[in-house]
Amino acid sequence: MTEKILNAVQDDTVVQLAYNLVVDGEEIEFEVLEYLHGHQNIIPGLENALTGLAVGESKEVLVLAEDAYGEFDPDAVVLVSRKSFPPDFEIRLGEPMNLRDASGHVFTGVATALTDETVELDLNHPMAGKDLQFTVTILGIRPATELEIQNGRLGMSCDSCSDGCSDGCCG
């Protein structure tokens, strides 16, 4: 069997890239990332800009806020009673906290103000409202496996199946 040679980033390919992220003039990250292209596993503005690039190719990509983590939503800043938190829960201003609502949904919030009775929580993504400047280099491209395409992401294992693989998610 002949392995399909891929010359460019396209849907249903696994892409490995190195990227540098600058926000507001400050370098935030420098990472190597591998993802399944065309399945919304990275922010849309970056994914769209990578389509068609070849291995070894580099590109500067400016992703506007609306194509990244969205605009800052003032309605996502809410007041919560301090009684909603366990008595021993330490609330630190400006630091992300993993929280759980009454329905059991886990989400991230950042405390932006505290009083004796309330906590002001910002539920926006930390990068909401920010334009992102990427420098990317494509390191590798390979065809995705049928399982990766079916699951819409990389890294499926039996540990990540909700029902112990009885739904066939592990092949």
Secondary structure, DSSP 8 states (H G I E B T S, - for coil): -------S--TTEEEEEEEEEEETTEEEEEEEEEEETTTT-S-HHHHHHHTT--TT-EEEEEE-GGGTT----GGGEEEEEGGGS-TT----TTSEEEEE-TT--EEEEEEEEE-SSEEEEE-S-TTTT--EEEEEEEEEEEE--HHHHHHTSS---GGG-TTTTTTSTT-
